[in-house]
Amino acid sequence: MLRLRLFYGLLTIILLLWSVGAAALLLMRDSVKRFDHQLRMDYQVIDAAQTVRTLNTTINTTYLPSLAGPPPAQAPDRALYDKTRKELEDKLEVIHMSISKDARWESVIDRLDQVFASYFEVYDHYFEGSAVTREDREKLLQSASIQTQRLIDLTENVMTLGEEKMFSGAGKLGEDSGKNTLFVGTLVLLGTSIAVIIYFQLVRHLVDPVSTLERSIDEIRKGNFELTLPQPSQGSEFSKVITAFNDMALELKIRRGESDENLKRANLVNGAILHAIPSPVFVLGDDTGIIQINPAAEALTEKLGVSGRLPLKIQRILEECRETSAHFLPEDPREALLFRIEEQEYYYLPRIFRYDSENSMQSGWAVLLHNVSRIRWLDDMKTNLLSTVSHEIKTPLTGIRMVLHLLLEERSNKLDEMQRVMVTSANEDCERLLVTLNALLDLSRAETGATHLECVPIALEDTIKRAAQLYSGAASNREISIKVEIPAHVSTEILADPIRLDEVLNNLVSNAVKHSPHGGTVTLRISQPDVDYLRVSVIDQGPGVPEGSQSRIFERFYRAPGQEVDGVGLGLFISREIMRAHEGRIGLLERKDDLTEFYIDVPVA
């Protein structure tokens, strides 16, 4: 139906355009044709009048001179006269054919007929030969001259009237053109009116339903699912669209109800989960504005006097996370933040992570404050116990170690073979126990944050050379070579505690030598991963760290399963704490080409 309306509307407009154009062309053609005909007639009259004058002159110049002299002996030849008279009569007929209803024109034509008759009568007397005397001939010459002058004057009048008719024809053409323009304008106005009527009909049947549909879609977008569109007239092609729209609105209404129910259920579940979490939880928007908190978080902020916002310490960490777009998920309780609440100290370990969705409006941050005060207290008790027990054991152990050394020196008595074996074994066990006690003391200092550094500018090149020299003997016993690679273009000056850095590097080189196969190679390499750090890599050809243990090898007392090398699992932990104190880094790279690579990054000087 809509297609037919569009077709008929466009067809009507096209027919109107063709009709107006055809009418304008026909009117112009008729006006031009009539003007051309009139112009031709007027031109023929003017040309005939001009020709009459020329022919008159021809006759006069041929015959009148003979009237001025004596009569000729022979009669004049009238052949030229007859021919010229015939042409004059034809031209007079042409002038008669263009006669109009103008009185002046009719008067001129009548007089012209009279003049022609008198003119021809003069020449008839001339050719009859009746004018023999001089007096008669002069009279005839005078009469011919008078008629000639009258003929010239009348032909002049004919030409003037002809020109006037030409000008009047041009004026009439202008009038006809104006009438034609008015007629065409009337047709254009009529066509425009019909086109406007067709336009409003199309708007009513096409544009109005689309506009109504657009407004309805806006209402649906605003959430007004109760809106329905009235059905159009029978046969309208919009009936299917409107039916589909009403069905869609109903379906959206049902889905909106289901979504609301699901949202309410999700809010209830989230609320129950948040209430069940004993630790303070803050759910923040992308602008760090608080969206939701649990009762524990409300109680904490009230006690801290910062109700409705994050504590300042947490806010600073959150700002750093926003700048880097990274999570903050510490595991070590020593990274907990201290808060004083009602004159008591509480330690909270902040864990901040970002949640994202397809809609950026639903992205934000979640903050969980885990109360590790009891863990810190127990950890401090353990650390103090280790420190105290280590000190208490180390004092008598020093005495035992001294006695064993004296016995091995045999200053008082000689030892037999069995006694020497027993004392040597006891001395070795004592040395191992002393190493373990020193490691425990270092552990207690590291855990209490008492790792004291005396940083001075040193050359990293000298540090790795010392480590290579120190373990060259142990490596030689197992036919292991130690290589040192130092790029010529890298400056090795750093700011570090040489003793503590030697301890870290010695621990890594010692492990590499212990785990390298016989005949293998340990490589010590210096590189610069970025402008702020120098890196020392310790690379060995050993079996490497099992994948399941790689994330735990820097934990205290952790040893990978299946190891045949002695140790208590504190070396890498203490090394990590020393590198943290240096504001450096320590880590294990992914195994490549059957090589294991540990590294430390030390800040440049």
LUMLUMLUM-301176 format. One record per residue (C-alpha): residue number from 1; residue in three letters; x, y, z negated. Coordinates in steps of 0.5 Angstrom, whole numbers. Example, Ala and Ser with C-alpha at 12.3 -4.5 7.8 and 13.67 -1.06 7.14 Angstrom:
ATOM  num  residuo     c1     c2     c3
ATOM    1      ALA     25     -9    -16
ATOM    2      SER     27     -2    -14
//
This chain:
ATOM  num  residuo     c1     c2     c3
ATOM    1      MET      0      0      0
ATOM    2      LEU      6      5     -2
ATOM    3      ARG      9      3      4
ATOM    4      LEU      3      5      9
ATOM    5      ARG      2     11      5
ATOM    6      LEU      9     13      6
ATOM    7      PHE      9     11     14
ATOM    8      TYR      2     15     15
ATOM    9      GLY      5     21     12
ATOM   10      LEU     11     21     15
ATOM   11      LEU      8     20     22
ATOM   12      THR      3     25     21
ATOM   13      ILE      9     30     20
ATOM   14      ILE     12     28     26
ATOM   15      LEU      6     29     30
ATOM   16      LEU      5     36     27
ATOM   17      LEU     12     37     29
ATOM   18      TRP     12     34     36
ATOM   19      SER      5     38     37
ATOM   20      VAL      8     45     35
ATOM   21      GLY     14     44     39
ATOM   22      ALA     10     42     46
ATOM   23      ALA      5     48     45
ATOM   24      ALA     10     52     44
ATOM   25      LEU     14     50     50
ATOM   26      LEU      7     50     55
ATOM   27      LEU      6     57     53
ATOM   28      MET     13     59     54
ATOM   29      ARG     13     55     61
ATOM   30      ASP      6     59     63
ATOM   31      SER      8     66     61
ATOM   32      VAL     15     65     65
ATOM   33      LYS     11     62     71
ATOM   34      ARG      6     68     71
ATOM   35      PHE     12     73     70
ATOM   36      ASP     16     70     76
ATOM   37      HIS     10     70     80
ATOM   38      GLN      8     77     79
ATOM   39      LEU     16     79     79
ATOM   40      ARG     16     76     86
ATOM   41      MET     10     79     89
ATOM   42      ASP     13     86     86
ATOM   43      TYR     19     85     89
ATOM   44      GLN     16     83     96
ATOM   45      VAL     12     89     96
ATOM   46      ILE     18     94     94
ATOM   47      ASP     22     90    100
ATOM   48      ALA     16     91    105
ATOM   49      ALA     16     98    103
ATOM   50      GLN     24     99    104
ATOM   51      THR     23     95    111
ATOM   52      VAL     18     99    113
ATOM   53      ARG     22    105    112
ATOM   54      THR     28    102    116
ATOM   55      LEU     23    100    122
ATOM   56      ASN     20    107    122
ATOM   57      THR     27    110    123
ATOM   58      THR     29    104    128
ATOM   59      ILE     23    106    132
ATOM   60      ASN     24    114    132
ATOM   61      THR     32    114    133
ATOM   62      THR     30    110    139
ATOM   63      TYR     24    114    142
ATOM   64      LEU     24    120    139
ATOM   65      PRO     30    123    143
ATOM   66      SER     27    122    149
ATOM   67      LEU     21    127    147
ATOM   68      ALA     26    133    146
ATOM   69      GLY     28    133    154
ATOM   70      PRO     24    133    160
ATOM   71      PRO     20    127    162
ATOM   72      PRO     24    121    164
ATOM   73      ALA     23    118    171
ATOM   74      GLN     21    111    169
ATOM   75      ALA     17    109    164
ATOM   76      PRO     20    108    157
ATOM   77      ASP     21    100    155
ATOM   78      ARG     16     99    150
ATOM   79      ALA     19     92    148
ATOM   80      LEU     23     94    142
ATOM   81      TYR     17     98    140
ATOM   82      ASP     12     92    140
ATOM   83      LYS     17     88    136
ATOM   84      THR     18     93    131
ATOM   85      ARG     10     94    131
ATOM   86      LYS      9     87    130
ATOM   87      GLU     14     87    124
ATOM   88      LEU     11     93    121
ATOM   89      GLU      4     90    121
ATOM   90      ASP      7     84    118
ATOM   91      LYS     10     88    112
ATOM   92      LEU      3     92    111
ATOM   93      GLU      0     86    111
ATOM   94      VAL      5     84    105
ATOM   95      ILE      3     90    102
ATOM   96      HIS     -4     89    102
ATOM   97      MET     -4     82     99
ATOM   98      SER     -1     85     93
ATOM   99      ILE     -6     90     92
ATOM  100      SER     -9     91     85
ATOM  101      LYS    -15     94     81
ATOM  102      ASP    -11    100     80
ATOM  103      ALA    -14    106     83
ATOM  104      ARG     -7    109     85
ATOM  105      TRP     -5    103     88
ATOM  106      GLU    -12    103     92
ATOM  107      SER    -11    110     94
ATOM  108      VAL     -4    109     97
ATOM  109      ILE     -6    103    101
ATOM  110      ASP    -12    107    104
ATOM  111      ARG     -7    113    106
ATOM  112      LEU     -2    108    108
ATOM  113      ASP     -7    105    113
ATOM  114      GLN     -9    112    116
ATOM  115      VAL     -2    114    117
ATOM  116      PHE      0    107    120
ATOM  117      ALA     -6    108    125
ATOM  118      SER     -4    115    126
ATOM  119      TYR      3    113    127
ATOM  120      PHE      1    108    132
ATOM  121      GLU     -3    113    136
ATOM  122      VAL      2    118    137
ATOM  123      TYR      7    112    140
ATOM  124      ASP      1    110    144
ATOM  125      HIS      0    117    147
ATOM  126      TYR      8    117    148
ATOM  127      PHE      8    110    152
ATOM  128      GLU      1    112    156
ATOM  129      GLY      5    118    159
ATOM  130      SER      0    123    158
ATOM  131      ALA      5    128    155
ATOM  132      VAL      8    131    161
ATOM  133      THR      9    138    160
ATOM  134      ARG     14    141    155
ATOM  135      GLU      8    143    151
ATOM  136      ASP      5    137    150
ATOM  137      ARG     11    133    149
ATOM  138      GLU     13    138    143
ATOM  139      LYS      6    137    140
ATOM  140      LEU      7    129    141
ATOM  141      LEU     14    130    137
ATOM  142      GLN     12    134    132
ATOM  143      SER      6    129    131
ATOM  144      ALA     11    124    130
ATOM  145      SER     15    127    125
ATOM  146      ILE      9    129    121
ATOM  147      GLN      7    122    121
ATOM  148      THR     14    119    120
ATOM  149      GLN     15    124    114
ATOM  150      ARG      8    122    111
ATOM  151      LEU     10    114    112
ATOM  152      ILE     16    115    108
ATOM  153      ASP     13    119    102
ATOM  154      LEU      7    113    102
ATOM  155      THR     13    108    102
ATOM  156      GLU     16    111     97
ATOM  157      ASN     10    111     93
ATOM  158      VAL      9    104     94
ATOM  159      MET     16    103     91
ATOM  160      THR     15    107     85
ATOM  161      LEU      8    103     84
ATOM  162      GLY     12     97     85
ATOM  163      GLU     17     98     80
ATOM  164      GLU     12    100     75
ATOM  165      LYS      8     94     76
ATOM  166      MET     15     90     75
ATOM  167      PHE     16     94     68
ATOM  168      SER      9     93     66
ATOM  169      GLY      9     85     68
ATOM  170      ALA     15     85     63
ATOM  171      GLY     11     89     58
ATOM  172      LYS      5     84     59
ATOM  173      LEU     10     78     58
ATOM  174      GLY     12     81     51
ATOM  175      GLU      5     81     49
ATOM  176      ASP      4     74     52
ATOM  177      SER     10     72     48
ATOM  178      GLY      8     76     42
ATOM  179      LYS      1     72     42
ATOM  180      ASN      5     66     44
ATOM  181      THR      9     67     37
ATOM  182      LEU      3     68     33
ATOM  183      PHE      0     62     36
ATOM  184      VAL      6     58     34
ATOM  185      GLY      6     61     28
ATOM  186      THR     -1     59     26
ATOM  187      LEU      1     52     28
ATOM  188      VAL      7     52     24
ATOM  189      LEU      3     54     18
ATOM  190      LEU     -3     49     19
ATOM  191      GLY      3     44     20
ATOM  192      THR      6     46     13
ATOM  193      SER     -1     46     10
ATOM  194      ILE     -2     39     12
ATOM  195      ALA      5     37     10
ATOM  196      VAL      4     40      3
ATOM  197      ILE     -2     36      2
ATOM  198      ILE      2     30      4
ATOM  199      TYR      7     32     -1
ATOM  200      PHE      3     33     -6
ATOM  201      GLN     -1     26     -5
ATOM  202      LEU      6     23     -4
ATOM  203      VAL      8     26    -11
ATOM  204      ARG      1     23    -14
ATOM  205      HIS      2     16    -12
ATOM  206      LEU     10     16    -12
ATOM  207      VAL     13     21    -16
ATOM  208      ASP      8     21    -22
ATOM  209      PRO      9     14    -23
ATOM  210      VAL     16     14    -23
ATOM  211      SER     17     20    -28
ATOM  212      THR     12     17    -32
ATOM  213      LEU     16     11    -32
ATOM  214      GLU     22     15    -34
ATOM  215      ARG     19     18    -40
ATOM  216      SER     17     11    -42
ATOM  217      ILE     24      9    -42
ATOM  218      ASP     26     14    -46
ATOM  219      GLU     21     13    -51
ATOM  220      ILE     23      5    -51
ATOM  221      ARG     30      8    -52
ATOM  222      LYS     28     12    -58
ATOM  223      GLY     25      5    -61
ATOM  224      ASN     18      7    -59
ATOM  225      PHE     16      0    -57
ATOM  226      GLU      9      1    -58
ATOM  227      LEU      8      5    -52
ATOM  228      THR      5      2    -46
ATOM  229      LEU      3      5    -39
ATOM  230      PRO     -4      5    -36
ATOM  231      GLN     -5      0    -30
ATOM  232      PRO     -5      4    -24
ATOM  233      SER    -11      4    -18
ATOM  234      GLN    -12     -2    -15
ATOM  235      GLY     -7     -4     -9
ATOM  236      SER     -2      0    -12
ATOM  237      GLU      5     -3    -11
ATOM  238      PHE      7      0    -18
ATOM  239      SER      2     -5    -21
ATOM  240      LYS      7    -10    -22
ATOM  241      VAL     13     -5    -24
ATOM  242      ILE      8     -3    -30
ATOM  243      THR      6    -10    -32
ATOM  244      ALA     13    -12    -32
ATOM  245      PHE     15     -6    -36
ATOM  246      ASN      9     -7    -41
ATOM  247      ASP     11    -14    -42
ATOM  248      MET     19    -12    -43
ATOM  249      ALA     16     -7    -48
ATOM  250      LEU     12    -13    -52
ATOM  251      GLU     18    -17    -51
ATOM  252      LEU     23    -12    -54
ATOM  253      LYS     18    -11    -60
ATOM  254      ILE     18    -18    -62
ATOM  255      ARG     26    -18    -61
ATOM  256      ARG     26    -12    -65
ATOM  257      GLY     22    -15    -71
ATOM  258      GLU     27    -21    -71
ATOM  259      SER     33    -17    -71
ATOM  260      ASP     30    -13    -77
ATOM  261      GLU     29    -19    -80
ATOM  262      ASN     36    -22    -79
ATOM  263      LEU     39    -15    -81
ATOM  264      LYS     35    -15    -87
ATOM  265      ARG     37    -22    -89
ATOM  266      ALA     44    -21    -87
ATOM  267      ASN     44    -15    -92
ATOM  268      LEU     42    -19    -97
ATOM  269      VAL     47    -24    -96
ATOM  270      ASN     52    -19    -95
ATOM  271      GLY     50    -16   -102
ATOM  272      ALA     50    -22   -105
ATOM  273      ILE     57    -24   -103
ATOM  274      LEU     59    -17   -105
ATOM  275      HIS     56    -18   -112
ATOM  276      ALA     59    -25   -113
ATOM  277      ILE     66    -22   -111
ATOM  278      PRO     69    -20   -118
ATOM  279      SER     75    -16   -115
ATOM  280      PRO     73     -9   -112
ATOM  281      VAL     71     -9   -105
ATOM  282      PHE     70     -2   -101
ATOM  283      VAL     67     -3    -94
ATOM  284      LEU     69      4    -90
ATOM  285      GLY     67      7    -83
ATOM  286      ASP     72      8    -78
ATOM  287      ASP     73     15    -81
ATOM  288      THR     74     12    -88
ATOM  289      GLY     68     14    -91
ATOM  290      ILE     65      9    -96
ATOM  291      ILE     59      5    -93
ATOM  292      GLN     58      0    -98
ATOM  293      ILE     62     -2   -105
ATOM  294      ASN     60     -8   -110
ATOM  295      PRO     59     -7   -117
ATOM  296      ALA     66     -8   -119
ATOM  297      ALA     69     -3   -114
ATOM  298      GLU     63      2   -117
ATOM  299      ALA     66      1   -124
ATOM  300      LEU     73      2   -122
ATOM  301      THR     72      8   -119
ATOM  302      GLU     68     11   -125
ATOM  303      LYS     73      9   -130
ATOM  304      LEU     78     12   -125
ATOM  305      GLY     74     19   -125
ATOM  306      VAL     74     18   -117
ATOM  307      SER     66     16   -116
ATOM  308      GLY     64     16   -109
ATOM  309      ARG     71     15   -106
ATOM  310      LEU     78     11   -106
ATOM  311      PRO     83     12   -111
ATOM  312      LEU     89     17   -108
ATOM  313      LYS     94     11   -108
ATOM  314      ILE     89      7   -104
ATOM  315      GLN     88     12    -99
ATOM  316      ARG     95     14    -97
ATOM  317      ILE     96      6    -95
ATOM  318      LEU     90      7    -91
ATOM  319      GLU     92     13    -88
ATOM  320      GLU     98      9    -86
ATOM  321      CYS     94      3    -83
ATOM  322      ARG     90      8    -79
ATOM  323      GLU     96     11    -76
ATOM  324      THR     99      4    -74
ATOM  325      SER     92      1    -73
ATOM  326      ALA     95     -5    -77
ATOM  327      HIS     93     -9    -83
ATOM  328      PHE     96     -9    -90
ATOM  329      LEU     96    -16    -93
ATOM  330      PRO    101    -16    -98
ATOM  331      GLU    102    -23   -102
ATOM  332      ASP    107    -21   -107
ATOM  333      PRO    104    -19   -114
ATOM  334      ARG    110    -14   -115
ATOM  335      GLU    107    -10   -109
ATOM  336      ALA    101     -9   -114
ATOM  337      LEU     99     -2   -115
ATOM  338      LEU     99      1   -123
ATOM  339      PHE     93      4   -125
ATOM  340      ARG     92      6   -132
ATOM  341      ILE     84      5   -135
ATOM  342      GLU     82      7   -142
ATOM  343      GLU     90      7   -144
ATOM  344      GLN     91      0   -141
ATOM  345      GLU     95     -2   -135
ATOM  346      TYR     92     -6   -130
ATOM  347      TYR     95     -8   -123
ATOM  348      TYR     91     -9   -117
ATOM  349      LEU     94    -12   -110
ATOM  350      PRO     91     -8   -105
ATOM  351      ARG     89    -12    -98
ATOM  352      ILE     87     -8    -92
ATOM  353      PHE     84    -10    -86
ATOM  354      ARG     81     -7    -80
ATOM  355      TYR     74    -10    -77
ATOM  356      ASP     72     -9    -70
ATOM  357      SER     66    -10    -66
ATOM  358      GLU     64     -9    -58
ATOM  359      ASN     61     -2    -61
ATOM  360      SER     66      2    -63
ATOM  361      MET     61      5    -68
ATOM  362      GLN     61     -1    -72
ATOM  363      SER     68     -1    -73
ATOM  364      GLY     72      0    -79
ATOM  365      TRP     76     -2    -85
ATOM  366      ALA     75     -7    -91
ATOM  367      VAL     79     -6    -98
ATOM  368      LEU     80    -11   -103
ATOM  369      LEU     83    -10   -109
ATOM  370      HIS     86    -16   -113
ATOM  371      ASN     87    -15   -120
ATOM  372      VAL     94    -19   -121
ATOM  373      SER     95    -16   -128
ATOM  374      ARG     95    -23   -131
ATOM  375      ILE     99    -26   -126
ATOM  376      ARG    104    -20   -127
ATOM  377      TRP    104    -21   -134
ATOM  378      LEU    105    -29   -133
ATOM  379      ASP    111    -27   -128
ATOM  380      ASP    114    -22   -133
ATOM  381      MET    114    -28   -138
ATOM  382      LYS    117    -33   -134
ATOM  383      THR    122    -28   -131
ATOM  384      ASN    124    -26   -138
ATOM  385      LEU    124    -33   -140
ATOM  386      LEU    129    -35   -135
ATOM  387      SER    133    -29   -136
ATOM  388      THR    133    -31   -144
ATOM  389      VAL    134    -39   -143
ATOM  390      SER    140    -37   -138
ATOM  391      HIS    144    -33   -142
ATOM  392      GLU    143    -37   -148
ATOM  393      ILE    145    -43   -144
ATOM  394      LYS    151    -40   -140
ATOM  395      THR    154    -38   -147
ATOM  396      PRO    155    -45   -149
ATOM  397      LEU    156    -47   -142
ATOM  398      THR    162    -43   -142
ATOM  399      GLY    165    -46   -148
ATOM  400      ILE    164    -53   -145
ATOM  401      ARG    167    -51   -138
ATOM  402      MET    173    -48   -142
ATOM  403      VAL    174    -55   -146
ATOM  404      LEU    174    -59   -139
ATOM  405      HIS    179    -54   -136
ATOM  406      LEU    184    -55   -141
ATOM  407      LEU    183    -63   -141
ATOM  408      LEU    184    -63   -134
ATOM  409      GLU    190    -59   -135
ATOM  410      GLU    193    -65   -140
ATOM  411      ARG    196    -60   -144
ATOM  412      SER    195    -64   -150
ATOM  413      ASN    195    -71   -148
ATOM  414      LYS    195    -75   -142
ATOM  415      LEU    189    -78   -139
ATOM  416      ASP    188    -84   -136
ATOM  417      GLU    185    -86   -129
ATOM  418      MET    178    -87   -132
ATOM  419      GLN    178    -81   -137
ATOM  420      ARG    180    -76   -131
ATOM  421      VAL    174    -79   -127
ATOM  422      MET    169    -78   -132
ATOM  423      VAL    172    -71   -134
ATOM  424      THR    173    -69   -127
ATOM  425      SER    165    -71   -126
ATOM  426      ALA    163    -67   -132
ATOM  427      ASN    167    -61   -130
ATOM  428      GLU    164    -61   -123
ATOM  429      ASP    157    -62   -126
ATOM  430      CYS    158    -56   -131
ATOM  431      GLU    160    -52   -125
ATOM  432      ARG    154    -53   -121
ATOM  433      LEU    150    -52   -127
ATOM  434      LEU    154    -45   -128
ATOM  435      VAL    152    -43   -120
ATOM  436      THR    145    -45   -122
ATOM  437      LEU    145    -41   -128
ATOM  438      ASN    148    -35   -124
ATOM  439      ALA    142    -36   -119
ATOM  440      LEU    137    -36   -124
ATOM  441      LEU    140    -29   -127
ATOM  442      ASP    140    -26   -120
ATOM  443      LEU    133    -28   -119
ATOM  444      SER    130    -25   -126
ATOM  445      ARG    134    -19   -124
ATOM  446      ALA    131    -19   -117
ATOM  447      GLU    124    -20   -120
ATOM  448      THR    124    -15   -125
ATOM  449      GLY    127    -10   -119
ATOM  450      ALA    133     -9   -123
ATOM  451      THR    138    -10   -117
ATOM  452      HIS    142     -5   -117
ATOM  453      LEU    146     -2   -111
ATOM  454      GLU    152      2   -110
ATOM  455      CYS    151      4   -103
ATOM  456      VAL    157      7    -99
ATOM  457      PRO    159      7    -92
ATOM  458      ILE    162      1    -89
ATOM  459      ALA    164     -3    -83
ATOM  460      LEU    159     -9    -82
ATOM  461      GLU    165    -12    -77
ATOM  462      ASP    169    -12    -84
ATOM  463      THR    164    -16    -87
ATOM  464      ILE    162    -21    -82
ATOM  465      LYS    170    -22    -81
ATOM  466      ARG    171    -23    -89
ATOM  467      ALA    165    -28    -89
ATOM  468      ALA    168    -32    -83
ATOM  469      GLN    175    -32    -86
ATOM  470      LEU    172    -35    -93
ATOM  471      TYR    168    -41    -90
ATOM  472      SER    173    -42    -85
ATOM  473      GLY    176    -48    -89
ATOM  474      ALA    170    -51    -91
ATOM  475      ALA    168    -51    -83
ATOM  476      SER    175    -54    -81
ATOM  477      ASN    174    -60    -86
ATOM  478      ARG    168    -61    -81
ATOM  479      GLU    171    -59    -75
ATOM  480      ILE    166    -54    -74
ATOM  481      SER    169    -47    -71
ATOM  482      ILE    166    -40    -73
ATOM  483      LYS    166    -35    -67
ATOM  484      VAL    165    -27    -68
ATOM  485      GLU    162    -23    -63
ATOM  486      ILE    162    -16    -64
ATOM  487      PRO    160    -11    -58
ATOM  488      ALA    165     -6    -56
ATOM  489      HIS    160     -1    -55
ATOM  490      VAL    157     -1    -62
ATOM  491      SER    159      3    -68
ATOM  492      THR    159     -2    -74
ATOM  493      GLU    159      3    -79
ATOM  494      ILE    153      2    -84
ATOM  495      LEU    151      5    -91
ATOM  496      ALA    150     -1    -96
ATOM  497      ASP    153     -5   -102
ATOM  498      PRO    159     -9   -100
ATOM  499      ILE    158    -14   -105
ATOM  500      ARG    151    -15   -105
ATOM  501      LEU    151    -15    -97
ATOM  502      ASP    157    -20    -98
ATOM  503      GLU    153    -25   -102
ATOM  504      VAL    147    -25    -97
ATOM  505      LEU    152    -26    -91
ATOM  506      ASN    156    -31    -95
ATOM  507      ASN    149    -35    -96
ATOM  508      LEU    147    -35    -89
ATOM  509      VAL    154    -37    -87
ATOM  510      SER    154    -43    -92
ATOM  511      ASN    147    -45    -90
ATOM  512      ALA    150    -45    -83
ATOM  513      VAL    156    -49    -84
ATOM  514      LYS    152    -54    -89
ATOM  515      HIS    147    -56    -83
ATOM  516      SER    151    -56    -77
ATOM  517      PRO    153    -62    -74
ATOM  518      HIS    161    -65    -74
ATOM  519      GLY    164    -61    -68
ATOM  520      GLY    159    -56    -68
ATOM  521      THR    160    -48    -67
ATOM  522      VAL    157    -43    -72
ATOM  523      THR    157    -36    -69
ATOM  524      LEU    157    -29    -72
ATOM  525      ARG    154    -24    -67
ATOM  526      ILE    153    -16    -68
ATOM  527      SER    147    -13    -64
ATOM  528      GLN    143     -7    -65
ATOM  529      PRO    135     -8    -64
ATOM  530      ASP    134     -1    -64
ATOM  531      VAL    137      6    -66
ATOM  532      ASP    136      5    -74
ATOM  533      TYR    138     -2    -75
ATOM  534      LEU    145     -6    -74
ATOM  535      ARG    143    -13    -73
ATOM  536      VAL    148    -19    -76
ATOM  537      SER    145    -26    -73
ATOM  538      VAL    148    -33    -76
ATOM  539      ILE    147    -38    -70
ATOM  540      ASP    148    -45    -71
ATOM  541      GLN    147    -52    -68
ATOM  542      GLY    144    -55    -73
ATOM  543      PRO    137    -59    -73
ATOM  544      GLY    133    -52    -75
ATOM  545      VAL    128    -51    -80
ATOM  546      PRO    121    -55    -79
ATOM  547      GLU    116    -51    -77
ATOM  548      GLY    111    -52    -83
ATOM  549      SER    117    -49    -87
ATOM  550      GLN    119    -43    -83
ATOM  551      SER    113    -39    -87
ATOM  552      ARG    116    -41    -94
ATOM  553      ILE    123    -41    -93
ATOM  554      PHE    124    -35    -97
ATOM  555      GLU    120    -37   -103
ATOM  556      ARG    123    -38   -109
ATOM  557      PHE    125    -45   -111
ATOM  558      TYR    122    -47   -104
ATOM  559      ARG    126    -53   -100
ATOM  560      ALA    124    -56    -94
ATOM  561      PRO    123    -63    -94
ATOM  562      GLY    128    -68    -92
ATOM  563      GLN    134    -64    -94
ATOM  564      GLU    140    -68    -95
ATOM  565      VAL    144    -61    -97
ATOM  566      ASP    144    -60   -105
ATOM  567      GLY    141    -53   -107
ATOM  568      VAL    135    -50   -112
ATOM  569      GLY    132    -46   -106
ATOM  570      LEU    134    -39   -109
ATOM  571      GLY    139    -37   -104
ATOM  572      LEU    134    -34    -99
ATOM  573      PHE    129    -31   -104
ATOM  574      ILE    135    -27   -107
ATOM  575      SER    138    -25   -100
ATOM  576      ARG    131    -23    -98
ATOM  577      GLU    130    -19   -105
ATOM  578      ILE    137    -16   -103
ATOM  579      MET    135    -14    -96
ATOM  580      ARG    129    -11    -99
ATOM  581      ALA    133     -7   -104
ATOM  582      HIS    137     -4    -98
ATOM  583      GLU    131     -2    -94
ATOM  584      GLY    133     -7    -89
ATOM  585      ARG    130    -14    -86
ATOM  586      ILE    132    -21    -86
ATOM  587      GLY    128    -27    -82
ATOM  588      LEU    128    -33    -77
ATOM  589      LEU    128    -33    -70
ATOM  590      GLU    124    -38    -66
ATOM  591      ARG    129    -43    -64
ATOM  592      LYS    131    -43    -57
ATOM  593      ASP    136    -48    -53
ATOM  594      ASP    137    -52    -60
ATOM  595      LEU    140    -46    -63
ATOM  596      THR    138    -44    -70
ATOM  597      GLU    138    -36    -71
ATOM  598      PHE    138    -33    -78
ATOM  599      TYR    139    -25    -78
ATOM  600      ILE    139    -19    -82
ATOM  601      ASP    138    -12    -80
ATOM  602      VAL    142     -6    -84
ATOM  603      PRO    140      1    -83
ATOM  604      VAL    146      5    -80
ATOM  605      ALA    150     10    -83
//
